[in-house]
């Protein structure tokens, strides 16, 4: 009978042959998921026998990972902002850069207690994480997406984390009422021409959550002027964008007469976040 270590070694080799980066880590996580334990516990149980009943579903997971199914989809969860969120094919897998934005926003100035809007919420990780960080300083969190399936996932995450939120299916602000103290967004920003260069894992995300026209800015181009009209005096707009798009977003924010528009880089030094705020009247 195979042991835990045997399975890890064999599975790692299988994934390496299929071009999976971090093959050993992925195999360890799949093994831990199947056995219902942590990676640390695996190290203490290398000699544990693995039954055939446990191997059958593990082989299926391994096969799917080798074909490029994202690890997060196979595990069903992802850690974001110190919390565990459900994730699957209904929405974009959260990226580390978005986590940086979630950490940044609560430290910035805007009226509190705030009415928060997360536009293009997907699985809800950005809006829910910010709402949780604000605590009583968030009087309402409104999560908006044009995908009903994504909103279902966001609602599941809110329930599992015991966080209150309002969910709206809408094409940008079409079905959204009122103004907001802080608006955040991680909208699609990948140019269509880059589709062929994306990894198998990324292409498992919904296309409508990734691509936005020839330059990747079709949706953002509509969003910024609409958002400018929905911020209260002193409100904050914060959004993520793709590499090389900063100059275009700065011009859009300026044209929309959003005051103090600026661009911030992520931890890798790449321009990644567009910030603007409206001063009090």
Phi, psi and omega in degrees: 000138181289147175262172177303315180296320177302315182296319180296315181296313181295315181294323178298315178298320179299314182290322178299319180295339181258016172074024180275123176290153180052045185301317181295315179300314180300318180295320178297319180292321177295319178297314180296322179297315182294323182271354179070039180222179178270166176298323179299319179294332176300316183299333181271358184227033181302329183271001182293130176292145178248121184285163178296325178298329177277329183287325184301305178293330178295318177300321180294317177298318181296319179297316180295320178295320179296334178274358176103004174298130183302142179303321182297325178291324180288323179280332179084358181217162174213144177271133182211122179061031179080008179235157179261122180247145172288144178214142177199192186291359180283343184208166178300138173289128182301140179255156179302327180296323179294326176297323176298318179296320179297327178282328183287314189304313182297342180274354186264169185268129172195162182299139179225146359294140192260146164266116188255137175238128172248105183270129185073048192293333182060237180283357176089002188299320184291304183295318182292322179294318179294317179300318179295321180293325180285329180060236181292346176281002174246109182275337174200137174247121180248119182250123188238138174206151177277349179265119177295325180295319178297320180295325176299318178295317178299319179294322176299319179293320178298317180295317183292334179261001180057047179244136180273139178200159174254133183245128183229129173269119187199149170276100188051233188270006186307317182251023184248132181255151169083183181246171188222150177277331177214131178238126177239155181202140168230079185274163176304134180217013181272126176297143180304326183293346180267001184304316185291340184267355183281153181289162177302321182297312181298322182290354172281344175289153177302133182302324182290346176268354183249307194260143181211065174086184187299321181253004179080005188246009183304312183286319179298324180298326176280324188291314189300311179296328177291318179296324181301327180276356182247002178272136173288166174300129182085003182285169184237135170245129180219128183213158178261149176214176185271164180302133177086001183259000187300315182299319180294318180292322178298319178294320179296316180294322178294316179296328179280002179062034171280124183285155177054044177292138178208161180244136177239147180268157175276184184293344176272359180084011180264132176302124191220335188234134176255127183235139173208154179213150178257121181291155178303146179292000000 
